[in-house]
Amino acid sequence: MSTQPLLGTISGQSGNRDEDRSQPGSLATFFSIFHGGLVAPDSTTLDSLQAILNESDDALRDDLTERWRDHKLQELNFVGTVGALLAACLSSTGSWPDVLDNGRKQPWSIRACWYIGLVFALFAVLTALQQSLRLHRLSAHREGLRWIRKSMTGEKRGGEVRVRTWQVYAWQASLVFLVAAVVCLIAGILVLVWVSTEFGPDKKPEDGWWDDSAKMAVTFTVVVVVSLVMFLLTQATLAMDGIKR
């Protein structure tokens, strides 16, 4: 019976993730930020699949596959719910006034950002729905668990069965769409608040630049920057354990 952990690094595993970890210090730490499971699979995503495919005990292999399937369905359900809420938020931006406080009209790029984000949010929901249906239908078949494993089985190298790289990324697609939608929403608001600080028909140069719109833009930007730094630090912290191994 295999004793490989579901979480953490499997000994002997190679690939791009290990190549990134072998790079010197700060560079490896920087790349680890993007391997936290949001835009690229981390050890909690990839290694659990490796453990399933390389488990020698049939009963335990089926049990691990069931656990992976159940948790993936819960994850897809969560992504679908958040994606729907985000899509509703992005669609409501269409009712925001076109004329800003300085008398200027919204640039087309703001609306484009939000509409692109809406597309991403809808595709996050659609992808989560598609993958959930696929797992449910496979699970209804007597050979469903074997088919799930077979769809992810890649080449055998170094005595281990490798996971198909694109299969791993495909199961992360809904989350990537969701993150892209959030980025588009925040980017659109950032452009909006800073365009509002420019001089226009209702904001004369003689009145000065530091008005309520400028204060709001600076405050909002500071909050976004602090939140982004905290998010990246969290991502790096979650990946540090894998780098030091």
N, C-alpha and C positions, 0 to 999 in steps of 0.2 A: 504493500500500500504506500502511495506517495505521501510524503510529509511536506510537500511544497506549500508555502503559505499563499492564501488568497490575496493578501496585501503585502507589498514590499517587493524586493527584487529577487528574481529567481537566479540562482548561481549559474554562470555560464551564458547568460542571455546576452546577445549582441544586438547591434542595430544602431540607428541614428541616435536614439536616446542615450545609449552608453557612450557614443562618440562625443555627444555634447558634454557629458559628465566628465570626460577625460580631459577637456580643455582646461587651461589654467584658471584658478580662482574666480575672480570677479566675472570673467566672461562666461564661465559655466553657470554661475549664479544668475546672470542676466538671462541666459537661454532657458534656465529652469523655470522662469516666470511663465513662459509660454507652454510649459508642459504640466500645467496644473489641472488639466482635464477640461478646460474651457475651449481652447482652440487646438489643442493637441492632446493625445492620450497620455496619461501619467501611469505610474505603477499600479494604482488602484483600478485602472481600466484595462491595461494590457496584461499585467501579470496574472490577474484572475483568470483571463482567457487562456493564457499559457498553462496555468495549473490544470484547467479543465481538459485541454487537449492532450496533456501528457500524463494524466492520471491513469494508472494501470488497472485499478480496481473498477469493474463495471458499475457496481452499485453506487460507489462513491462518486464516480464520474457523472452518473445520471443525477445524483443528489446535487452536486455542484452546478450542473447545467440548469436544474430547476431553480436553484437559488439565484443564479445569474439572471434567468428569465424573469422571475418574479420581481427582483429589484429593478431590472431594466424597465419593466412595465410600470412600476411606481414612478421611476424617474421620468419616463415619457409622459405619464399622466400629469406630473407636476409641471413639466415644460409646456405641455399643451395648455394648461390652465393659465400659467403666467403669460404665455404668448398671446392668448385671447385677451387678457386684461391689457397687455401692452398695445395690442392692435386697436382696442377701443380707445386707449389714451391717444394714440397717434392719429386716429381718424377724427378725434375731437379737435385737433389743431386746425382743421379746415374752417372752423367757426371763429377762430381768433381774428381780430380786426386786422385789415391789411395796412391801415394807416397807423404809423407809430407816433409816439409822443412828440417827436421833433417835426412832425408834418410830412415825413418822407414815407414812401410805400415800402413794403417788405421786398427785399431782393428775391429774385426767383430761386436762388440757391437754398433759401430757408425752406420754402415749400417743397422743393425737390428732395431735400434731406429727409423731411418728415414722410413724404410719400414713399421714398425708397425704404425707410425704416418700417413703414406699414407693410410693404411687400415682404420684407424679411420676417416680420412678426407672423404674417399669414403663412409663410412657407415653414416657419418653425412649427406652427400648429399642424399644418398639412403633413409635414415629415413625421412628426410625433404620432399622428393618427395612422399614417401608412405603416410605420414600423410596429405600432401596437397591434394593428390588424394582422400583420404578418406573423407576429409571435403567437397571437391567439389562435390563428388558423393552423400554424405548425403544431401547437400544443394539442390540438384536437385530434391529430393523427397518431396512430400507434407508434410510429417511428419518428415522431416529432422531435424528441430530444436529440436523436442521432442526426437528423437533418440540420438542426441548429448548429451542431458541432461541425458537420460536414461543410456547411456554407462558410465557415470561418477557418477551415483547415488549409494551411498553405504548404510550403515545402518543408522537408525534413532535413535539418542541418545540425551537425554536431550531436546527433543522437536525440534531438528534440524536434517535435513538430512545431512549426512556426505559425503564428496567426497571420492571416491575410491582412496586409497593411491597410488596404482600402476598405476592408470590412470594418476594421476598428474605427477608421475615420467616418465611415458611413453611419455608424451607430452614434457618433457624436454630432452629426450634421444638424439636428434640431436645436441643440444647445448653441452651436456656432451661429445659426440664424438668429437665435434669441439675443445673443450678445451683440451681434451686428445691429439689430433693431434698437437696442439700448444706446449704442454709440451714435447712431443716426439721430435719435431723439435729443440727446444731450448736445451734439454738435449743432443741430438746428437752433436750439435755445441759446447756445453760446453766441452764434452769429447774430441772432435776433437782438439780444441784450446789448451787444456792442454796436450794432448799427443804430440802435436807439440813442446812443451817446453822441453821434455825429451832429454837426450843425445842419439845420434845415430851415424850412419856412417858419416853423414855430420855435426854433432855437437859434437865436442870433449870437454871433461871436462876442458881441459886447456884453451879453448876459453871462458869459463865462461857461466853461465846459463842465465844471463840477456841480451838476444838479442831481435831482433824484434818480434820473436814469443812469448817470455815471456811477453813483453810489451803489445802485442795484447791480450794475454790470460787474463792478469790482468785487462786491460781496459774493455774488454768484460764482465768479471765476475762482475766487479763493476757496470756496466750499468744494467746487469740482476738483481743483488741484489736490486739496487735502484728501478728499475721498479717493481719488485715483492713486495717490501715493500709498494710502493705507491698504487699498485693494492689492496693489502690486507687491507690497511688503508681505501681505497675507499669502499671496500666491508663492512668493519666494520662500517664505517660512515653511509652507507645506511641502515644498520640494527639497528643502535643505537636507532632510534626513536621507533621501535617496542619493544626494551628491556626496555625502560624507561616507557612504558605505564603500 
